[in-house]
Amino acid sequence: MATAYHNLSDYDFNSVPSAENMKFGIVVSEWNYNITGALLKGAVDTLKKHGAKDENIMIKTVPGSFELTFGANQIIEYSEVDAVIAIGCVVRGDTPHFDYVCMGATQGITQLNASGDVPVIYGLITTNTMEQAEDRAGGKLGNKGDECAITAIKMIDFAWSLQK
């Protein structure tokens, strides 16, 4: 469990490019909003800390984590964003539903990245317990939303460096 050894909110501020001219889409699951809302706040706060403007951050919600792929795809198709952050939370239950949702969302986001020109950042937390999710949404392990924002900024910078 790599996160147990790394705080999701720890990073070198100076290693992150300016987000001043970048446009972000964020698609966030309404399911487990006590967690996804905290992840969203972490992502938005971190984007702004690195210069992103309010008008360059679009936030859309979808019902659950399985719908993140469709939401991200629609943002890419109908908006002019440089990256999309997909935020969700799936907590293991008593049925195999967890496995199907996690697998579907993961494969969908991977497919968008493999076939598209806009990076889609994987902000889906998959945990065994709600406590583990809380630990990753601003708790003792930091906030995965912070990590997603940094990844989005760095992936945009990466793509732009190749387009020059």
C-alpha positions in Angstrom: 0.0 0.0 0.0 2.1 2.9 -1.3 -0.1 5.6 0.1 0.7 4.4 3.6 4.3 5.6 3.0 3.5 8.8 1.2 1.4 11.8 2.1 -0.7 12.7 -0.9 -0.4 16.4 -0.2 3.4 16.5 0.1 5.2 17.9 -3.0 7.8 20.4 -4.0 5.8 23.6 -4.8 8.6 24.9 -7.0 8.6 21.8 -9.2 5.1 22.6 -10.4 4.7 24.8 -13.5 2.4 27.8 -13.3 -1.3 27.0 -14.1 -2.1 30.6 -15.0 -3.0 29.9 -18.6 -4.3 26.3 -18.2 -8.0 25.3 -18.4 -9.3 22.4 -16.3 -12.4 20.3 -16.2 -13.2 18.4 -13.1 -15.9 15.7 -13.1 -16.8 14.5 -9.6 -19.0 11.7 -8.4 -22.0 12.6 -6.2 -21.8 9.2 -4.6 -19.8 9.3 -1.3 -19.8 13.1 -1.6 -18.5 13.4 2.0 -15.3 12.1 0.4 -15.5 13.4 -3.2 -16.4 16.9 -2.0 -13.3 17.0 0.1 -11.2 15.7 -2.8 -12.8 18.4 -5.1 -11.9 21.1 -2.6 -8.3 19.9 -2.4 -8.0 19.9 -6.2 -9.5 23.3 -6.7 -7.5 24.9 -3.9 -4.3 23.4 -5.2 -5.0 24.5 -8.8 -5.6 28.1 -7.5 -2.5 28.0 -5.4 -0.6 27.4 -8.6 -2.2 30.3 -10.5 -5.4 28.7 -12.1 -8.2 31.2 -12.5 -11.7 30.5 -11.3 -13.0 31.0 -14.9 -10.6 28.3 -16.1 -11.9 25.6 -13.7 -15.1 23.9 -14.9 -16.8 21.5 -12.4 -19.5 19.0 -13.4 -21.0 16.2 -11.3 -22.1 12.7 -12.3 -24.1 10.3 -10.2 -21.4 7.7 -9.5 -17.8 6.7 -10.2 -18.8 4.5 -13.1 -20.1 7.6 -14.9 -16.8 9.4 -14.6 -15.6 8.2 -18.0 -18.7 9.5 -19.8 -18.5 12.8 -17.9 -14.8 13.2 -18.7 -15.4 12.4 -22.3 -18.2 14.9 -22.6 -16.1 17.7 -21.0 -13.4 17.0 -23.5 -15.8 16.9 -26.4 -17.8 20.0 -25.6 -15.3 22.2 -23.7 -11.9 23.7 -24.4 -10.0 22.2 -21.5 -6.3 21.2 -21.3 -6.9 18.4 -18.7 -9.8 16.7 -16.9 -9.6 15.5 -13.3 -12.0 12.6 -12.6 -12.8 12.4 -8.9 -14.7 9.5 -7.3 -14.7 7.2 -4.3 -15.7 3.5 -4.2 -15.7 1.7 -0.8 -15.7 -2.1 -0.9 -19.0 -3.7 0.2 -20.4 -7.2 0.5 -20.9 -7.8 -3.2 -18.6 -7.8 -6.3 -20.2 -4.5 -7.4 -17.0 -2.8 -6.1 -14.8 -4.8 -8.5 -17.0 -4.0 -11.5 -17.3 -0.3 -10.8 -13.6 0.1 -10.1 -12.6 -2.0 -13.2 -15.0 -0.1 -15.5 -14.0 3.3 -14.3 -10.3 2.5 -14.5 -10.5 1.0 -18.0 -12.6 3.9 -19.2 -10.2 6.5 -18.0 -7.3 4.5 -19.4 -9.0 4.4 -22.8 -9.6 8.1 -22.8 -5.9 8.7 -22.1 -4.7 6.2 -24.7 -6.9 7.5 -27.5 -7.2 11.2 -26.7 -5.2 14.4 -26.7 -6.4 15.6 -23.3 -5.0 14.0 -20.2 -7.6 12.6 -17.8 -6.3 12.4 -14.3 -7.3 9.3 -12.2 -8.7 10.6 -9.0 -10.8 7.6 -8.1 -10.1 6.4 -4.5 -10.8 2.7 -4.0 -10.7 1.6 -0.4 -11.8 -1.2 1.8 -13.3 1.1 4.4 -14.7 4.6 4.8 -12.0 5.3 7.3 -9.3 4.6 4.6 -11.2 7.0 2.2 -11.3 9.7 4.9 -7.6 9.3 5.4 -7.0 10.1 1.7 -9.5 13.0 1.5 -7.7 15.4 3.8 -7.0 13.0 6.7 -3.8 11.6 7.9 -2.6 10.6 4.5 -3.3 14.0 2.9 -5.7 14.7 0.1 -5.7 12.8 -3.2 -7.3 15.9 -4.8 -4.1 17.9 -4.2 -2.1 15.1 -5.9 -4.6 15.1 -8.9 -4.3 18.8 -9.3 -0.5 18.7 -9.4 -0.7 15.8 -11.9 -3.0 17.7 -14.1 -0.8 20.7 -14.2 2.3 18.6 -14.9 0.6 16.6 -17.7 -0.6 19.8 -19.4 2.9 21.1 -19.2 4.2 17.8 -20.6 1.8 17.9 -23.5 2.5 21.5 -24.3 6.3 20.9 -24.2 5.8 18.3 -27.1 3.6 20.6 -29.1 6.2 23.4 -29.4 
